Amino acid sequence: MAPNSYARDDYNALGDDEFRILVRRFLSENHPPELRSPPKRLHRHEAHPWYMAMSAAGWLAPAWPRQYGGMGLDPSKQLIYVEEFENFGAARVPDHGFMLLGPLLINYGSEEQKNLFLPKIISGEHIWCQGYSEPNAGSDLASLRTEAVLDGDEWVVNGQKTWTTLAGDADWIFCLVRTDKAAKKQEGISFLLIPMNSPGVTVKPIVNLNLEDEFSEVFFDNVRVPKDNIVGLINQGWTMAKRLLGFERIFLGSPRQAANALSKLYGLAVHYGVEKQETFLDRYTGFRLELEDHQCLFSRIADTLRQGRPLGPEVSFLKLHQTGLFQRISEYAVELAGQDAGYLDPIDSNRNLNVAGGFMNSRAATIYGGTTQVQKNILAQSLMGLPAK
Ligand SMILES: Cc1cc2nc3c(=O)[nH]c(=O)nc-3n(C[C@H](O)[C@H](O)[C@H](O)COP(=O)(O)OP(=O)(O)OC[C@H]3O[C@@H](n4cnc5c(N)ncnc54)[C@H](O)[C@@H]3O)c2cc1C
C-alpha cells in the first residue's frame, strides 16, 4: 500500500480508537520486520529504511505543526502514537533532529534557519546530534567550557563535548558554547549549529557497557562556523537549553519505556512458565498499577500542554518516576531470568527477551536527560521549598 494512504487532513479530528487503529496499520505495513525490538540503539545506516518510511508518510514528527511537515498531533494523540510505537517494538531512529532541535527552531529559529533545516530533518538528509555535556559539565551544565570567539563573520570554536549519542552518524551537531567568559556562567552561553564535516571536528567513539559505540567524544579544534549559525540571541543560549531540556523530559517521562519493559516482563514469565504463579502475579500487578498511575499523570500533564498552560517542575517528577519504574521492572526481569540474565545477547535469540540489554538501558535512562538526583533536587527546591545546597 502506498505510504501516503495514512495521511489525514486533521489527525486530531479522528476518534482515539480510529487513530489507534491507523497507527497500528501504519506500523504493521511499514516497519521493517528485522528492525523490530532492536537489542541496541541502531546506527543511522541500520535505521535508515524505517526513518525514510516515516518520512515518506509524513509520520516522522508527530508533535510538529503541519506547516513544517509534522503531524500536528495534540498531546493525547501523541500519547497514543507513542504507546502504539512502544507496544509494537518500533525501532528508535536517530531522533535528535525532530525530537529536540526541530521544536526549538520552530520556537526560536530565524526564518532562514527554519527554511533551511526543518525540511532536511524531515527528509532524512540531515541527522543531528546533541553537544551539551562536557567532561566537567554534565549535571552542572552551565560550567561548560567549549568556547566560540567571533572572528569577522565566523565563530571559532575550541573545546570538547562528551557522551554525544550517535555523533559519528550525524551531519550536524547543536551545541552549547561559551561566548562570554566574563559574564555569570548561565549568561555567557550561546546555542550554535555546527556541521560535523567542518575541518577541526574529531569524533572518538566510546564503547558502553553493552559493548556498543553508541556515544562519542567530540573535539573542536579551531572550527570555523558562520556567524548566523547561532539560534536566538548571542549569550541567551541557556534559556533555550532549558526549554529544550523541558521537551526532552516530557519525552523521557512518557510511559513508553516502562510499558515496553512490562510487556517484555510478561513475555519472560511465559518463557519460564511462571506467568500464573502467585509470586510473579503479585510483582507484575504491582508494576501494572504503578504504570496506570503514571499514565494518568502523563495524560494530566499532556492535557496541561494541550491547553497551552506552562509546565512546572512536575515534568521532573514524570522523568523521575518513569525511569525509576523502568529500572525496577528491568531489575525484576534479571531476578526472573537468573543465570540467563548474564548473556548480553537476547535469550534464545528472541529480541523480546533481551534481559541484560533492558537492564543496562534502564540504568542509562536515570542518567541522560538529567540524572535522578538532579530531578530530586529540582523537586525538593521548587515543590517542597527546601533550600538549594
Ligand atoms: C546513554 C547516554 C546518552 C547520552 N547522550 C548525550 C548526548 O547525546 N548529548 C549530551 O550532551 N549528553 C549526553 N549524555 C550525557 C548526560 O546528559 C550526562 O551523563 C548527565 O547529564 C550527567 O552528567 P555526568 O555524566 O557528567 O555526571 P555528573 O554530573 O558528574 O554526576 C555524577 C553523579 O553525581 C550526581 N550529582 C551531580 N550533581 C549533583 C547534585 N547537585 N546533587 C546531587 N547529586 C548530584 C549525579 O546525579 C550522578 O549520580 C548521555 C548520557 C547517557 C548515559
The ligand as an SDF file (V2000), in Angstrom:
LIG
                    3D

 53 58  0  0  0  0  0  0  0  0999 V2000
   23.1490    6.7770   27.2240 C   0  0  0  0  0  0  0  0  0  0  0  0
   23.5360    8.2240   27.3730 C   0  0  0  0  0  0  0  0  0  0  0  0
   23.4240    9.0640   26.2980 C   0  0  0  0  0  0  0  0  0  0  0  0
   23.7740   10.4140   26.4070 C   0  0  0  0  0  0  0  0  0  0  0  0
   23.6950   11.2200   25.3000 N   0  0  0  0  0  0  0  0  0  0  0  0
   24.0660   12.5170   25.3910 C   0  0  0  0  0  0  0  0  0  0  0  0
   24.0330   13.3620   24.2400 C   0  0  0  0  0  0  0  0  0  0  0  0
   23.6510   12.9330   23.1400 O   0  0  0  0  0  0  0  0  0  0  0  0
   24.4470   14.6330   24.3700 N   0  0  0  0  0  0  0  0  0  0  0  0
   24.8690   15.1600   25.5590 C   0  0  0  0  0  0  0  0  0  0  0  0
   25.2000   16.3480   25.6140 O   0  0  0  0  0  0  0  0  0  0  0  0
   24.9360   14.3870   26.6810 N   0  0  0  0  0  0  0  0  0  0  0  0
   24.5440   13.0840   26.6180 C   0  0  0  0  0  0  0  0  0  0  0  0
   24.6100   12.2730   27.7290 N   0  0  0  0  0  0  0  0  0  0  0  0
   25.2110   12.8120   28.9510 C   0  0  0  0  0  0  0  0  0  0  0  0
   24.2460   13.0610   30.0850 C   0  0  0  0  0  0  0  0  0  0  0  0
   23.4560   14.1850   29.8320 O   0  0  0  0  0  0  0  0  0  0  0  0
   25.0900   13.2130   31.3600 C   0  0  0  0  0  0  0  0  0  0  0  0
   25.6890   11.9660   31.6020 O   0  0  0  0  0  0  0  0  0  0  0  0
   24.2770   13.6390   32.5540 C   0  0  0  0  0  0  0  0  0  0  0  0
   23.8160   14.9520   32.4090 O   0  0  0  0  0  0  0  0  0  0  0  0
   25.0830   13.5300   33.8550 C   0  0  0  0  0  0  0  0  0  0  0  0
   26.2750   14.2040   33.7520 O   0  0  0  0  0  0  0  0  0  0  0  0
   27.6780   13.4950   34.0900 P   0  0  0  0  0  0  0  0  0  0  0  0
   27.7300   12.1950   33.3590 O   0  0  0  0  0  0  0  0  0  0  0  0
   28.7590   14.4800   33.8590 O   0  0  0  0  0  0  0  0  0  0  0  0
   27.5950   13.1330   35.6230 O   0  0  0  0  0  0  0  0  0  0  0  0
   27.8270   14.1230   36.8470 P   0  0  0  0  0  0  0  0  0  0  0  0
   27.0890   15.3840   36.6250 O   0  0  0  0  0  0  0  0  0  0  0  0
   29.2980   14.2180   37.1000 O   0  0  0  0  0  0  0  0  0  0  0  0
   27.1340   13.3360   38.0130 O   0  0  0  0  0  0  0  0  0  0  0  0
   27.7580   12.2230   38.6700 C   0  0  0  0  0  0  0  0  0  0  0  0
   26.8340   11.7960   39.8030 C   0  0  0  0  0  0  0  0  0  0  0  0
   26.7010   12.8620   40.7560 O   0  0  0  0  0  0  0  0  0  0  0  0
   25.3190   13.1970   40.9400 C   0  0  0  0  0  0  0  0  0  0  0  0
   25.1840   14.6420   41.0990 N   0  0  0  0  0  0  0  0  0  0  0  0
   25.7200   15.6030   40.3110 C   0  0  0  0  0  0  0  0  0  0  0  0
   25.3690   16.8270   40.7650 N   0  0  0  0  0  0  0  0  0  0  0  0
   24.5730   16.6260   41.8480 C   0  0  0  0  0  0  0  0  0  0  0  0
   23.9090   17.4970   42.7610 C   0  0  0  0  0  0  0  0  0  0  0  0
   23.9340   18.8220   42.6250 N   0  0  0  0  0  0  0  0  0  0  0  0
   23.1680   16.9340   43.7570 N   0  0  0  0  0  0  0  0  0  0  0  0
   23.0950   15.5820   43.9080 C   0  0  0  0  0  0  0  0  0  0  0  0
   23.7300   14.7040   43.0800 N   0  0  0  0  0  0  0  0  0  0  0  0
   24.4660   15.2260   42.0700 C   0  0  0  0  0  0  0  0  0  0  0  0
   24.6280   12.7440   39.6670 C   0  0  0  0  0  0  0  0  0  0  0  0
   23.2360   12.5130   39.8660 O   0  0  0  0  0  0  0  0  0  0  0  0
   25.4040   11.4750   39.3280 C   0  0  0  0  0  0  0  0  0  0  0  0
   24.8910   10.3950   40.0940 O   0  0  0  0  0  0  0  0  0  0  0  0
   24.2470   10.9220   27.6500 C   0  0  0  0  0  0  0  0  0  0  0  0
   24.3500   10.0650   28.7640 C   0  0  0  0  0  0  0  0  0  0  0  0
   23.9950    8.7340   28.6330 C   0  0  0  0  0  0  0  0  0  0  0  0
   24.1050    7.8370   29.8280 C   0  0  0  0  0  0  0  0  0  0  0  0
  1  2  1  0
  2  3  1  0
  2 52  2  0
  3  4  2  0
  4  5  1  0
  4 50  1  0
  5  6  2  0
  6  7  1  0
  6 13  1  0
  7  8  2  0
  7  9  1  0
  9 10  1  0
 10 11  2  0
 10 12  1  0
 12 13  2  0
 13 14  1  0
 14 15  1  0
 14 50  1  0
 15 16  1  0
 16 17  1  0
 16 18  1  0
 18 19  1  0
 18 20  1  0
 20 21  1  0
 20 22  1  0
 22 23  1  0
 23 24  1  0
 24 25  2  0
 24 26  1  0
 24 27  1  0
 27 28  1  0
 28 29  2  0
 28 30  1  0
 28 31  1  0
 31 32  1  0
 32 33  1  0
 33 34  1  0
 33 48  1  0
 34 35  1  0
 35 36  1  0
 35 46  1  0
 36 37  1  0
 36 45  1  0
 37 38  2  0
 38 39  1  0
 39 40  1  0
 39 45  2  0
 40 41  1  0
 40 42  2  0
 42 43  1  0
 43 44  2  0
 44 45  1  0
 46 47  1  0
 46 48  1  0
 48 49  1  0
 50 51  2  0
 51 52  1  0
 52 53  1  0
M  END
$$$$
